[in-house]
Amino acid sequence: MSKLTSTKSRVFSLIAAASLVSMTLVSIPSAHAADAVCATVHYVETCNGATSDGAKYQSMVPANFNGTVFLYSHGYRYPVDIPASFPAAAGGGYKVANYMFAQVGPSAAVVGSLLAKGYGVVGSGFSVQGWNADKGLATDAELIPLFKAKYTKTTKVVAWGESLGGFITQALAEKYPTLVDAVAPMCMAAGSVEAELTMAGDALWGLKTFFDPSIVGHSYKAGLAGYAEAMGDIAKILTIASKIPAAVATDKWLDTSGAAGVALAAIPPRSALLLVGLMSGVPTQSAHFDSTTGPGPVDSADYSKFALAASPALATLENIAGAAILGVLATYDVELQAGGTVFDNSKTDYASRITNEAASFNLALSGNSAIKGMMGFLATASVAPRWTADAASVAKMRALVSHTGTINVPTIGLAATADATTPAGNLQWLADRAAEQLAASKVAAQAEYVKTGTFVSPKSKFLAIWNAPAASYTKFSGATPITSGPAANGTTHCNYTTAQYMAVAVLAAQAATTGAIPVGGGVKTIIRKAGGLAIDPNFRAPLLKFYNEQ
């Protein structure tokens, strides 16, 4: 286990994953955009311009344009500069001014594949970064008529996006349903920013309480002082992440743990780490740890001990840093927008929250006595003080764009079951709203049948596609897990293949054309050929902890 310190570099790479709203008549923002500059190369016309709020946008349209355009919304980009002193993979040297560029698709390969099929693409960089759903929604609503005005042969619009871009995509379909024909939110945040901040805040508070009480974590000061606090917190989380692997190997608490390291000295720190992950909702499968595989023969004690005790904690280690960094940046960001503290765990019952997990991961948590001891520590105000939000700031946060969950147009969602930044529970929340809507439609159809004698069976407009990692993917060199190499598909954040993106795109284009979710053998063939995807009506992802408590 001594070689587990090699996990440090992978933890740094996870930080980048923190990169990380009724069919009602509404007014669409009027467009006063800057004239676009266009050029044609290799039969593709590329135009660059700016919307009325200054957001840079780009469109690409092939000579054989088939009439369908894909509007892409990018994910969370940091709202502030990140010092060059941080590791490059952790965002070191990031400048907001350099990240205002337009983005028209998930990757160059996906964009190329769409253009080759005759689709147009368009997207922007938005006018501000950070949690910018309100701005993003307005920009997207302006871009669509701009695109249609130039390309009058446009017949269908598919909106899609990832992470925060998935949030914006769903918001667009809810507020401006007449602008889009189908949507595909991928690895999405769903419902409200509060749901994501609850997950991130719980992770950050847990790391502070168990591993470094000097972390600020909330209620950041105004101006440069608050920025310095936030950057200082990131530095502390990086330090924790670099030290925890050795603590996992030696069962010795960090020198920064303070009261926790003394009171819980008899409990392995890996159990506290896993507890933080479980109570915040961080997945227990990660880039290199599947939580099911151990070294050596399957029937050996070493295999079982690693698979049941060590692997979940090590997976949490690979995942937790990104969630905590998101907690710092997103909390700092939204506090600036709302004017004060927005995360509140003063009444959170963490013991009740992890009831099911405590049974499933009993060995990894070191048994009932250890669980009781850790929960007792968390319930002691003198050593684990809770955070209380400012009511006025929370009200401002809740006034930001949020989702109703209404499905107005065919919607195809994609989520990875081990996404550590926007867990699959986000898509499950939307799936639940879609199911409720379909059930209500069936009741209304039955009532209409009783009244008129005519029955029209309602059709679902929602399809959830799940991207799950392989059952077993952890590799070993002897007894030491190998943590180098690419992350397993279905883990980390928005970690999809070009084939998987294109499967979603093809299905969304079909849905836009027909006005209905594709069904039948053709859909199964598309999903099968993409690899790593499944449509399973019996699968249910755990909701974010925020929704479990509503």
N, C-alpha and C positions, 0 to 999 in steps of 0.2 A: 504493500500500500504506500510505501515511501515515494514512489514515482508519481503519485497523484498530484504533486505540485505542478506537473505539466498541464493541469487543467487551467492554470492561470491565464494562459494566452487565449484559450477558448472562451473563458469568461469575458475577457475584454471584447472579443468579437461579438458577444451577445449584446453589448451595450448599444451597438448600432441599430439593433432591432427595436430599440425604444423610439425609433424614428417615427416612438411612436412619435328626423325629424319626421286625405279625405277628399275626397273628390269635391273640392270647393273652388268656386271661381275666385281667382286671385289676380292681382296685377303683376305683370312681368316687368322687371326692371328695364327701363328704356336704355337703348344702347347708343352711346356716343363714343364709339371706339376709334382708336387711331387707325388710319388706313394701313392695310396689310401690305407687306412687300413680298412678292411672289416670284418664284423661279422654278423652271421645269428641268429636271435632270433624270435621264433614264425613264422617261414616260411617267414620272411622278411629279405633280406640282406641289411644291412646299411653300406655304405662306406663313409669315411671321408678323404679328401685330400685337396690339394691346387693347384690352377692354376698357370700358369707361372708368373703372376704378384703378387702372394702371397695371392690371395683371397681364403679364406676357402670355401670349397664346401662340400655338402653332397648329397648322392643319397640313395633312398630306393626303393627296387624292390621286389615284392612279388613272391613266388614260382610259382604262376599261372599268371605270367606276360603276358599280352595280346598283347604286342608289342607297345603300345602307352605310351609315357612318357610326363609328364607335367613339363615344365621348369618354375620355379617361380622366379620373380624378386621382391624383397622387396621395400618398399617405403623409403621416406626420413628419414634418421637418422641424428641426430645433428652432425655437423662437429667439434665441440669443446666441452670440458667439461662444464657442468653446475654446478655452486656452490651448495653445500649441503644446503646452507642457503635458497634457494628457496623451495617452497612447493614441496613435492614429486610428486604430480600430475602434477606439472608444469615442471618436469624434474630435480628437485633438486637432486644433488648427481650423475648425469649422468656422466659416464666416457666413452669416445670414445673407449678405449681399451676393454671395456667390451661388446661392441656392434658390434664386428667384426664377430660374429658367423654366420654360414650358416643358411638360412631359406628356407625350401622346399615347403611351402604352407601358405595360409592365417591363418590357425589355425590347432591345433592338430586334431580337429574333422574333418576338411575337408581332411587333409592328411590321416587320418584313413579311411574315406569313399572312397577315391580314391584307396588306397591300397586294400581295401576289394573288389573293383570292378575289380582288376587285373591290374590297371594302375601303372606305375612307377612314381616316383617324383624325381626332382633334383633341386638344387638351391644353391646360394652362399651367402656370406656376403659382397662381393665386397672388393676390396683392400683399398679403402678409403670411408669415409662417406661424407655426405653433398650432394650438387648437383653433382653427379658422373655419369651422363649419358654416357659420353665417356668411362669411365672405365667399367661401367656396361655392355655396349654394347660389348666391347672387351671380357670381362669375359664370357658372355653368348655365344658368338660366339665360344669360346674355349670349353665350357662345353659340347656342343652338340656332337661334334665328339669324345670327351673323353668318354661320356656316350655310344655312339654307338659302340666304339671300344671294350668296356667291355661287353656290352649287344648286341650281334650281331643279336639278334632276333628283335631288335627295327625296327619298320616299320613307325611309325608316331610320330611327335613331335608337341606338343601343347605348345606354349609359352604364359604365362599369368603373370600378375603382377598388383600391386595396386599403385596408386598415381604416384610417380616418377618411380616406377616399371612398371606402365602402359605406361609411356613415353618411358622407355627402351624397353618394349615389342614391341611397334609400330615401334621404330627405328630399332629393329632387323629385323622385317618383311620388312622394306623398304630397308635396306642395304644388308641383307643376306637372301633374300627370298627363296633360295634353301635349307636353313637349317631348315625351319619350314613348317609345313603343314596347320596350323591354329593358330590364335592368339586371345587372349582375354584380351585387356587392360581394367582395371576396375578402377573406380574413378580416372581416369587418368589426369595427366597434359598433355597438347597437344600443338603442334606447336613449341614453343620455351620457354626457361626459361624466356625470356623477358616478355612474356604474364603473367606469374605467378607473376613476380616481379612487374609488373605494378599494379596489383590488390593489392598486399601486400604493395607496396610503397604508393599507394593512401590512404589506410587505416591508415598506420602509420603516414603519413603527416597530415591527417585529425585529428587524435587523438592529435598529437603535437600542431596543430594550435588552436584547440578548448579547449584542456584539460590540456596540459602541454608543454609550449614552450621550456622547458629545454631538452626535448628529442632530441638526436642527429639525429638518423634516417638514415643517409647516410654519405658518404665520411669519413668512419671510419679511424682513424689513423693506422699506421703500428705497428706491434708488440704488446706488452702487453698493450700499451695505447689504441689501437683500441679494443682489447678484453675487456678491462675494460669499454670502452664506450658502447659496445654492451650489456654487462651484466648489466650495469647501466640502459640502455634503457628498458631491460626486467623488471627490478625491478620497474621502473616508470610505465610501462604498468600494472603490477600487482597491483600497488597502485591505479591507475586510475580505474581499474576494480573493486577494492574493494570499492571505493567511489561512483561510478556512481549509484548503486542501491538506495542509500539514496537521491542522487540528482534527480533521476527520481521520487521518492516519494514526495519530498518537492519542486520541481521546482527551487531549488537553485543551482547555479553553483559551481563547485569544487573550493577550495581555491587555486589550482594550475593553474586555467584557464587563469590567467593573463588578457590581453586586451580583450579577447573574453568574459570573465565573466562580464566585465564592459560594453562593447559596446552592448552586446546581453542579458543583464540582464532581459529584459522583455520577452524573448523567453525561453520556457522550454528547459533545456539542453538535455532532451530526444529527442527533435527535431533535435538538432545538431548531436547527436549520430546517429540517423537514417539517417541523411543526409550523414554522413561519410560512412555509410554502403552502401547507394544507389549509391553514386558516385564512390565507389570502386568496387561494384558488389557483395557485401556480401549478401547472401540470407536473406530474411525476415521471414523465418520459421526456427526454431531452435529445439533443443532437447526437450523443453517443451512448446514452444509457437508456435501456428499454424497460428497466425495473422487473425483468423476468429472467434474465440470463446471468449465469455465473461462470467462473472458470472451472475447467476440469470436467469430469464425468457428471452427467445430469443427476445421478443418484448420490453424489458425494455431499458431505457436510459443508465443504467449502463453497460448492455451487449454491446450495440453499441459503447459506449465511449471506453470501454476497447478493444474491438475487432478492432476498427478502429484507435484508437489513441495510446493506450498504448502497445498493443501486438506486433506490428511491431518493436517498439523501444526496447522492452524487448528481442525479438528474436535477434535483432542486437547485444544487449549487450551480449547474450550468444555466439554469433558467432564472434564478432569483435576482442576479445582479441587474439584468435588463429591466425587470419589473421595478426594482428599487430606483434605478436611474430614471425610468419613466415617472416614478413617483415624485422625484425631485423636480424634473423639468416641467412636467405637466401641472403639478401643484403650483410651482412658482409662476408658470404661465397663466393659469386660470385665476390664481389669487390676484395677479396684476389686473386681469380683466374685471374681476368681481370686487376688488378693493379690500379684500381681507381673507381670513381663514375659511376654507371651504370643506376640509376633511374633518370628520367627527367620528370618533370611536368611543365616546364617553359612555355609551350605553350598549356597546357591542358585547354580546355574550359569546366569547370565543370558544368556550367549552361546549356549548350547544352546537355551535357552528361546525365543529369537527367530529360530532358523534359518530357518523358513519365511517369517516376516515380513521378515527382512533381504533376502530375494530379491524379495518382492512390493513392498516400499517402498524399494528401493535408491536411487532418485533422491531421494526425500524425505529419506532418511537421509544424503544427500550422497556416496554411493558407498562402495565397499569399504574404502578407506583411512580414511575418516571413521568408519565403523562399527568398524573395528579400533582406531582411536585412542580412541573413546569407551568401548569395552569394556575396553581396556587400562587406562583411567583408573578404571573401576569395579572393576577387579580389583586395584588398588593400595591396600593396607590403610591406608597412611599418609594418604591423601587421601579414601578412600572406605571408612571402617571399617564392618564389618557389625554387625548386631544379634544378640544371643544371648538366647534366652528362658530363663526359670527353669523347670526341669523340673516342680517341684511345682505351679506356677501353670498350666502347660500341662495337667497332669493334671486340675486343677479345671475348666479351660475345657472340656476334652473330656468332663467329666462332666455338662455342661449338656445339655439336650435336643438330640438330633440325629436325623437320618433314617436309616432302613435302606433306603429306596427301595421298600419293599413296597407293592404296589397292592392294597388290600383291597376297595375300593369303586370304582365308576366314577369316573374322575379326568380332568378336562379342564383342561389347562394352557394358559395364554396368556402369551406372551413377545414382547417387541419385539426385533428383531434388532440394534438400535442403542441399547439401554438402557444408559446409562452407569453406573448405580448397581448394578443386579442384572442383569448381562449374560445374554443368552439361553442361555449355557452352563449356567446353573443348571437351566433346564428340560430341556436336553439330558441332563444327568446323570440326572434322574428318568426321562426317556424311555429311556435306556440300561438302567436298572434294570428298567423295565417290560418292555422287550424280552427281557431275560435271564429274567425271570419267565415270560413267555409261552412262550419257547423250552423252558424246563424243564417247563412244563405240557404241551407237545406231546410231549416225550419220555415223560412219565408216561402220557399218553393212549395212545401207541403201545404202551407196555409193558402197559397194561391190555387193549388189543385182542389182543395176543399171548396174554394169559392167559385172557381171557373170550370173545373173538370180538366184543366190542362196542366200537365206537369212537365217542367223543364228542369232537368237535373243540373245543378250547379257544377261547374268545373273548377278544379283548383288552379290558381294562378301562381302557385309557389312550388319550387323544387329545391330541396337541399341536397348538395353533393358533399360527401365527406371524404377527406383525404387523411387516411390513417397510416402510420408507419408500419413497417413489417412487424410481425409478432416478436421476432428476435433479431437484433442487429448489433448488440454490443460485442466488440471484438477484444481479444486478450492476447497478450504476450506472456505466456506462462500464467501467473496469477494476477498480472497487472493489466488493467483495462487500457485499451488504446483509445486515446482521445484526440488523435490527429485525423486529418481527412475531412471530407465534406459531411455536413449534417445530414442525418437520415431524412428522407422525404417524409413529410407529415409532422416534422418537428420545427423548432425555432419559429420564425415569423414570415408569413407569405413566401414560404419556401416551395414554390411550385415549379414544375418543369414546363417547357414551352408546349409540349403535347397536352398537359393538363390545362394550361391557359386556353389553348386553342379549342379544346373540347367544350369548355364553358362558352367561348365565343361562338362556336358553331351552333350550339344549342340556343343561345340567346338570340342569334340572328334568325333562326327558325321560329322562335317564339315571337319575335317582332313581326315577322311576315304573316304568321297565322293568327296572332293574338291569343295563343294558348300555349301551355307548357307542352313540349314534345313528349310523346309517349310511344311505347312499343319497342320492338326489337331493335330498331335503328338507334334509339337512345342507348340501349344496353351495349350495342356495338361500339358506339362512340366512347362510352365510359370505359369499356374494357380495353380498347386500343390505347387510350391515354395512359393507362397503368396507374395504380395506386389510388384510384377513385372508387367510390361506391355510392349507390342510391339504396338506402336501407330504411324503410318506414318503421322498422322496429328499433332502430338505434336512437338513443337519446343522450345527448351530451349534457353534463352537469351545468346548470345555470351558474352565472357569476354569483358570488356570495351576496352581493347587493340585492339581487332579485330574490334570492332565497329568503330574505328577511323582510320583503315588502308585504 
